[in-house]
Amino acid sequence: MKHTLVVINPNRMKPIVSPVALDYLFDTLKESDWQPYLLDLALVDNWQEHVNACADALRPDAVCVTVRNLDDCFLASRDFCMSAVREIIQYVRKKTCAPIVVGGSGFSIAPERTLGYLGADFGIAGDGESALPELLTRIPESSRPKGVPGLLWREKENVRRLGSALATSRSLRPSPRAFVDNRRHFEQGGQVGIETKRGCPLDCVYCADPLSKGKRTRLKQPEHVADEFEALLGQGITHFHLCDSEFNLPEEHALAICAELVGRGLNTNINWYTYASPIPFSRELASMMKESGCAGVDFGVDSADPAVLRNLGRRFGPEDIERTARTCHQAGLIFMYDLLVGGPGETRESVKHTIAFMDRVAPSRVGLSCGVRVYPGTHLAAHVVSMDPAERTICLQGKVGDNEDFFEPVFYVSPELGENVISFAASLVEGNRRFFLPVGTEPQTGYNYNDNRLLVDAIQKGYRGAYWDILRRLQDGE
C-alpha cells in the first residue's frame, strides 16, 4: 500500500509561473512507495478552501512544499515571499499532523534560516529528485531520519544539515511533464519552463544561483530536452522559457540543443526564450538559436562600465556586450540587456555612461533594476559584513535592522548614488521607450513581474512569451 504525499506549490504571484521542478520530482516519486498529489495554489482563488478539501479527502502521510523565491528581488517593492509561505504552512499544520518537508531553489539559498522561519519539519537543500524519495522512505521509520544528502531537520531550537543534494548529468532524465497542469499554467502564465542544465560556474558577486543550484554544471542530453519540448507541445503549449542560469554555457551544448530541435522539425511550432551570457556568443550560435525557434534572449550584462563589471565579478567587458548586440542584430534576434544599477563602485557618471552605451548598441529593450539584493552566502554579503558599521548603514537599503543574515530583502546601493537611486535612474531614461524603468510612470514601463496587472490582462487576451517581450510588444502595438 502506497503512502500519500501532498505536494504544494504556494507561489501565488501573478502572472503565475509554472513549477517546473515539481514535474521533475514526480518522475522519481512515482517509482517510490509514495503516491504524490499536487495542490497547486497558483491556480486557485480561495487557497484555504482547497487545503481543507485536500486534507479531508487525502489524509496525507507527508506534505511537501516548494519554495521558488525568498523575495521578488526588487528594491521598490521588497516583497518578502516567505511570509505568505509561512502562513500557508501554519494553516496546513492545523489540518494535518503529517510531517512537512520544504525544498526548492529559493529554499536552497538559505536553507537553515528558511526551515526555521517556516517551521517545517524537514528540508532538502539542492536537487530533490533522489533525496526526497529517500527521505520519505525513512520518515515512517523515524522522526529523525539521517544519511540523506541535503537533509535538514530540527532539533529543539536548532536546525541541522547534511550538505547539499546535487544530481548528476546522468540522473537528469527526460520528463513526460505529466504532474503539473502545464496547459493551465500556459493559459494563465503565458509560457512554460524547460531546463537544459543545472548549476552555474560563474563568480558574480551577488548571484545566489551557485548557492541553490551548485557551481558544477550538469548537462541534460539534447535529445532529452527535445523530448520535453515534444511532450509539452503535445499538451498545446507553444511558448517556452529555458530555466538555465545561462543557456550558452557551454556553447557547444547550446548548439547541440538547437540542432536537435531543428532536426526533429520542432522549430516550426515553438517559440522559446532564454537567459544567456554575452560571452561566448558566436554568430553560429545566434543563427542556430534563431533557426531553432528562439524568440528572444535576455542578457544579464549589469553595466557597461569596465570597473563596475570587474567589481561585480563579471568576466566580460563593454566590447563583448557591443559585439553580442551586433551579432544579435545580424541574426535578427530580439534581445534584451538587463542592467543592475548601484553595485560597488557605481557612480552617477558610470550610470550615465551605461545608459548612453545601451542607446548606442540598440538592444530591443533594456531593463533597469536599482540596488543589488544582498543574498546570504554570496561574495557581496561577505563584503558587506567586512565593512565598517557606519559605512554599511550608508550602503544598505531595505530591511536593514534585525536582519544581520540578509534573509529578508536588503539591497546594496553605492553611496555615490544617494538614497534616491530609482528616481535618478528614471530621470536618465524617462521618455525613452527602449528602457523599462525601475518604477513605471506609464503601465507598460513598469519592470516588475510580481503582481503585474498589465501582464495578467495581456496574457488573458492571448499574449504569450517572456514577460519582457510581452511588454515590448504592448509598447510597439504588435
C-alpha positions in Angstrom: 0.0 0.0 0.0 1.4 3.4 -1.0 1.8 6.3 1.3 0.1 9.6 0.4 2.1 12.7 -0.3 0.6 16.1 -0.9 2.9 18.4 -2.9 2.0 22.1 -2.5 3.0 24.9 -4.9 2.5 28.0 -2.7 3.6 30.6 -5.3 0.7 32.9 -5.9 2.4 35.7 -7.8 0.6 36.9 -10.9 1.2 36.2 -13.7 1.7 32.6 -12.5 5.0 30.8 -13.1 5.0 27.1 -13.9 6.6 25.0 -11.1 9.0 23.1 -13.4 10.8 21.3 -10.5 7.6 19.5 -9.4 7.3 17.8 -12.8 10.8 16.6 -12.4 10.2 15.4 -8.8 7.1 13.5 -9.8 9.1 11.3 -12.2 11.1 9.8 -9.4 8.4 9.9 -6.8 6.1 7.8 -8.9 8.6 5.0 -8.7 8.7 5.0 -4.9 6.2 3.8 -2.3 4.6 7.2 -2.2 1.6 8.4 -4.2 2.0 12.2 -4.9 -0.9 14.6 -5.3 -0.4 18.2 -6.4 -2.1 21.1 -4.7 -1.2 24.0 -7.0 -2.3 27.2 -5.2 -1.2 29.3 -8.1 -4.4 28.1 -9.9 -7.0 28.7 -7.2 -8.7 31.7 -5.7 -9.5 30.6 -2.1 -6.4 28.6 -1.2 -7.7 27.8 2.4 -10.8 26.1 0.9 -8.6 23.9 -1.3 -6.2 23.0 1.6 -9.3 22.0 3.7 -10.7 19.8 0.9 -7.3 18.2 0.2 -6.6 17.4 3.9 -10.0 15.9 4.4 -10.0 13.8 1.2 -6.4 12.5 1.2 -5.3 12.5 4.8 -1.7 12.7 3.8 1.2 10.9 5.4 3.5 13.7 4.4 3.3 17.2 2.9 6.0 18.7 0.6 6.1 22.5 -0.1 8.3 24.0 -2.8 9.8 27.5 -2.3 10.8 29.3 -5.6 11.7 32.7 -4.3 12.7 34.3 -1.0 11.5 37.6 -2.3 10.9 39.5 -5.6 14.4 40.9 -5.7 13.1 44.4 -6.3 14.2 47.4 -4.2 11.0 49.4 -5.0 8.6 46.6 -3.7 10.8 44.4 -1.4 8.1 41.7 -1.4 9.2 39.1 1.1 7.6 35.9 -0.2 8.3 33.8 2.8 5.7 35.4 5.0 3.0 34.2 2.7 4.5 30.7 2.5 4.7 30.6 6.3 1.1 31.5 6.5 0.2 28.6 4.3 2.4 26.1 6.2 0.9 27.2 9.5 -2.6 26.7 8.1 -1.6 23.2 6.8 -0.4 22.4 10.4 -3.9 22.9 11.7 -5.3 20.5 9.2 -2.9 17.6 9.4 -0.2 16.2 11.8 1.8 14.9 8.8 5.4 15.9 8.6 6.1 18.9 6.3 9.1 18.9 4.0 10.4 22.0 2.3 12.7 22.4 -0.7 13.2 24.3 -3.9 15.6 26.8 -5.4 14.6 29.7 -3.1 14.8 27.4 -0.1 18.3 26.3 -1.1 19.7 29.8 -0.9 19.4 29.9 2.9 18.1 26.5 3.9 18.8 26.6 7.6 17.3 30.1 8.1 14.3 29.3 5.8 13.4 26.0 7.6 13.5 27.7 11.0 11.4 30.6 9.8 8.8 28.4 8.1 8.6 26.0 10.9 8.7 22.9 8.7 10.0 19.6 10.0 12.5 18.7 7.2 14.1 20.3 4.2 16.1 19.3 1.2 18.9 21.7 0.1 19.7 21.3 -3.6 18.2 18.8 -6.0 15.4 16.8 -4.7 14.9 14.0 -7.3 16.9 11.4 -5.3 17.0 13.0 -1.9 13.2 13.5 -1.4 12.2 9.8 -2.1 15.0 8.6 0.2 13.8 11.0 3.0 10.2 9.9 2.5 11.2 6.2 2.7 12.8 6.9 6.1 10.1 9.1 7.6 7.8 6.2 8.7 10.7 4.6 10.4 12.0 7.5 12.4 11.2 11.1 13.4 14.9 12.0 12.8 16.0 10.3 9.5 19.7 10.5 8.9 22.1 10.0 6.0 20.0 11.7 3.3 22.2 14.1 1.1 21.0 17.7 1.5 18.7 16.8 4.5 17.8 19.5 7.1 16.0 18.7 10.3 15.1 20.4 13.5 16.5 19.5 16.9 14.7 21.6 19.5 15.7 25.2 18.6 18.5 24.2 16.2 18.5 23.2 12.6 20.9 20.5 11.4 22.1 19.9 7.8 23.9 17.3 5.8 25.4 19.2 2.9 23.6 19.7 -0.4 22.0 17.2 -2.8 23.3 17.6 -6.3 22.0 15.5 -9.2 24.5 14.2 -11.8 24.1 14.7 -15.5 23.3 11.0 -15.9 20.4 11.3 -13.3 18.8 14.2 -15.2 16.4 12.1 -17.2 13.8 13.2 -19.7 10.4 14.1 -18.2 7.0 13.5 -19.7 5.9 16.7 -17.8 2.7 14.9 -16.6 2.3 16.0 -13.0 1.7 19.8 -13.3 -1.3 21.2 -15.2 1.1 22.8 -17.7 -1.7 23.8 -20.1 -3.4 25.9 -17.4 -0.1 27.5 -16.5 0.4 28.3 -20.1 -3.0 29.8 -20.5 -2.6 32.0 -17.3 1.1 32.5 -17.3 1.9 32.8 -21.0 4.8 30.3 -21.1 6.1 27.1 -19.5 9.6 26.4 -18.3 12.1 23.8 -19.5 15.5 23.1 -18.0 18.6 22.2 -20.2 21.2 22.1 -17.4 21.8 22.8 -13.7 24.4 24.7 -11.9 26.4 27.9 -12.8 30.2 28.1 -12.8 30.3 31.9 -12.8 31.5 34.1 -9.9 29.1 37.1 -10.0 29.4 38.6 -6.5 25.7 38.9 -5.9 24.2 35.8 -7.5 22.5 33.1 -5.5 22.3 30.6 -8.3 25.5 28.8 -7.4 24.3 28.5 -3.8 20.9 27.0 -4.8 21.9 25.0 -7.9 25.6 24.4 -7.4 28.6 25.6 -9.2 29.2 22.4 -11.2 27.3 22.4 -14.5 25.3 19.3 -15.1 24.1 19.0 -18.7 20.9 17.3 -19.9 21.2 15.3 -23.1 19.9 17.4 -26.1 17.6 14.6 -27.1 16.1 14.6 -23.6 15.5 18.3 -23.8 13.8 17.9 -27.2 11.7 15.1 -25.7 10.3 17.6 -23.1 9.6 20.2 -25.9 7.6 17.5 -27.7 5.7 16.4 -24.6 4.7 20.0 -23.8 3.9 20.7 -27.4 1.5 17.7 -27.3 -0.3 19.5 -24.4 -0.9 22.5 -26.6 2.0 24.6 -25.3 3.9 26.7 -27.8 5.9 29.3 -25.8 8.7 28.2 -23.5 11.3 29.8 -21.2 14.5 28.0 -20.6 15.3 28.0 -16.8 19.1 27.8 -17.1 21.2 30.4 -15.5 23.0 30.9 -18.9 21.8 28.9 -21.9 25.2 29.3 -23.8 27.4 28.0 -21.0 28.9 25.8 -22.5 28.2 27.0 -26.1 28.6 23.6 -27.7 25.8 22.2 -25.6 23.6 25.1 -26.6 24.4 24.4 -30.3 23.6 20.7 -29.8 20.2 21.5 -28.4 19.4 23.9 -31.2 20.4 21.3 -33.8 18.2 18.7 -32.1 15.2 21.0 -32.2 15.8 21.7 -35.9 16.5 18.1 -36.7 13.1 17.0 -35.3 11.3 19.8 -37.0 10.1 21.2 -33.7 11.4 24.7 -34.6 8.5 25.5 -36.8 6.0 25.1 -34.0 7.7 26.6 -30.9 8.8 29.9 -29.6 11.4 29.9 -26.8 13.2 32.4 -24.7 16.3 32.2 -22.6 18.9 33.9 -20.4 22.4 34.0 -21.9 25.8 35.4 -21.2 27.4 37.9 -23.7 30.3 35.5 -23.9 30.7 33.2 -25.7 28.1 34.2 -28.2 29.2 33.4 -31.7 27.4 34.1 -35.0 26.9 30.4 -35.4 25.0 30.2 -32.1 22.9 33.3 -32.8 21.9 31.9 -36.2 21.2 28.4 -34.8 19.1 29.9 -32.0 17.0 31.9 -34.5 16.5 28.9 -36.7 15.5 26.6 -33.8 12.7 28.8 -32.7 14.3 31.3 -30.3 12.0 34.3 -30.0 14.1 36.4 -27.6 17.3 36.4 -25.4 17.8 38.2 -22.1 21.4 39.0 -21.4 22.2 40.0 -17.8 25.0 42.4 -18.6 24.6 44.6 -15.4 26.7 47.6 -16.6 28.8 48.9 -19.5 31.4 50.4 -17.2 34.6 48.3 -17.0 35.3 49.0 -13.3 31.8 48.2 -12.2 31.8 45.0 -14.2 35.0 43.9 -12.5 33.6 44.7 -9.1 30.5 42.6 -9.8 32.7 39.6 -10.8 31.8 39.7 -14.4 34.1 38.0 -16.9 33.3 40.2 -19.9 33.8 43.9 -20.8 31.9 46.6 -22.8 33.5 45.4 -26.1 31.9 41.9 -25.6 28.5 43.5 -24.9 28.7 45.5 -28.1 29.9 42.5 -30.1 26.9 40.5 -28.8 24.5 43.2 -29.8 25.9 43.3 -33.2 25.7 39.6 -33.5 22.0 39.6 -32.5 21.2 42.4 -34.9 22.8 40.4 -37.7 20.9 37.2 -36.8 17.6 39.1 -36.5 17.2 38.0 -32.8 15.1 40.0 -30.5 17.2 40.6 -27.4 17.2 42.5 -24.1 20.0 43.7 -21.8 19.4 43.7 -18.1 21.2 46.3 -16.0 21.9 46.3 -12.3 22.4 49.8 -11.1 24.1 50.6 -7.8 26.8 47.9 -7.3 30.2 48.5 -5.6 32.0 51.4 -7.3 28.9 52.6 -9.2 28.8 56.4 -9.7 26.4 58.7 -11.4 28.8 59.1 -14.3 29.1 55.3 -14.7 25.3 55.0 -14.8 25.1 57.8 -17.4 27.8 56.1 -19.5 26.0 52.8 -19.3 22.7 54.4 -20.4 24.3 56.1 -23.4 26.1 52.9 -24.3 22.9 51.0 -24.3 21.2 53.5 -26.5 24.1 53.3 -29.0 24.2 49.5 -29.3 20.4 49.4 -29.5 19.1 46.2 -27.9 15.4 45.6 -28.4 14.8 46.6 -24.7 16.9 47.4 -21.6 15.7 46.5 -18.1 16.7 48.7 -15.2 17.0 47.2 -11.7 18.2 49.5 -9.0 20.0 48.2 -5.9 21.8 44.9 -5.7 20.0 42.3 -3.5 22.4 41.0 -0.8 21.8 37.3 -0.6 23.3 35.3 2.3 26.3 33.3 1.4 27.4 35.5 -1.6 30.6 37.3 -2.1 28.7 40.6 -1.8 27.3 39.5 1.6 30.8 38.8 2.8 31.9 42.2 1.6 29.1 44.0 3.4 29.9 42.1 6.6 33.5 43.2 6.4 32.6 46.9 6.1 32.7 49.4 8.9 29.2 49.5 10.5 28.8 53.2 9.7 29.7 52.6 6.1 27.4 49.6 5.9 24.5 51.8 7.1 25.1 54.2 4.2 25.3 51.4 1.6 22.2 49.3 2.6 18.6 50.0 1.9 15.5 47.8 2.7 15.3 45.6 5.8 18.5 46.9 7.5 17.7 46.4 11.2 17.4 43.0 12.8 18.4 41.3 9.5 22.1 40.5 10.0 21.9 37.4 7.9 20.3 39.2 4.9 17.4 36.8 4.9 14.8 39.5 4.4 15.1 41.9 1.4 18.1 44.2 1.8 19.9 45.9 -1.1 23.4 47.4 -1.6 23.4 50.8 -3.2 26.7 52.6 -3.9 26.8 55.6 -1.6 27.8 57.8 -4.5 24.3 57.4 -5.9 22.4 58.6 -2.9 19.2 57.4 -1.4 17.0 58.3 -4.4 18.7 55.9 -6.9 15.4 54.9 -8.5 14.4 58.5 -9.2 17.9 59.2 -10.5 17.9 56.2 -12.9 14.3 57.0 -14.0 15.3 60.6 -14.8 18.0 59.4 -17.2 15.6 57.3 -19.3 12.3 59.0 -18.9 10.5 59.1 -22.3 12.9 56.6 -23.9 10.8 53.6 -24.8 13.9 51.4 -25.1 14.2 51.3 -21.3 12.0 49.6 -18.8 12.0 51.8 -15.7 12.5 50.6 -12.1 9.1 52.1 -11.3 6.9 52.8 -14.3 5.3 56.2 -14.7 3.3 54.5 -17.5 1.9 51.0 -17.2 4.0 49.5 -20.0 7.2 50.7 -18.5 7.0 49.2 -15.0 9.6 46.5 -14.9 8.4 44.2 -12.1 6.7 41.0 -12.9 5.3 40.5 -9.4 1.5 41.0 -9.5 1.8 42.9 -12.8 -1.8 43.6 -13.8 -0.9 44.7 -17.3 0.8 41.4 -18.0 -2.1 39.4 -16.5 -4.6 41.2 -18.7 -2.4 40.8 -21.8 -2.0 37.1 -21.3 -5.7 36.8 -20.8 -6.1 38.4 -24.2 -3.8 35.9 -25.8 -0.3 37.3 -25.5 2.3 34.6 -25.0 6.1 34.6 -24.3 8.6 36.1 -21.9 7.2 38.9 -19.9 9.7 41.5 -21.1 8.8 40.6 -24.7 5.1 40.9 -24.0 5.7 44.4 -22.6 7.8 45.2 -25.6 5.0 44.1 -28.0 2.4 46.0 -26.0 4.5 49.2 -26.3 5.0 48.7 -30.0 1.4 47.8 -30.7 2.2 44.3 -32.0 
